[in-house]
Amino acid sequence: GVMLQQCIELGWQKLGLQPDFMTGKICPNLAQAKLVIDAAAALSDVVLPELDDSDRRALQNMIRDLKVNYVQRVGAAS
């Protein structure tokens, strides 16, 4: 639900791909991004059984996209 959506949005912010909703600035923090992405993945595991096929695929794609972008950002930072 709402908590999962907030985790996903916060993940994008912490990856530095969306502005921080409080400041409007881009403030990447990869350590925090990892925590938020892991939390979103765990929450998605709870809600996936409740979703229809279309929503399940959409949620799985969102989590995958966060993870892929995290890996890309970590690679670029090293």
Buried (B, 14 or more C-beta within 10 A) or exposed (E): EEEBEBBBBBBBBBBBBEEBEEEEEEEBBBEBBBBBBBBBBEBBEEBEEEBEEEEBEEBBEBBEEBBEBBEEBEEEEE
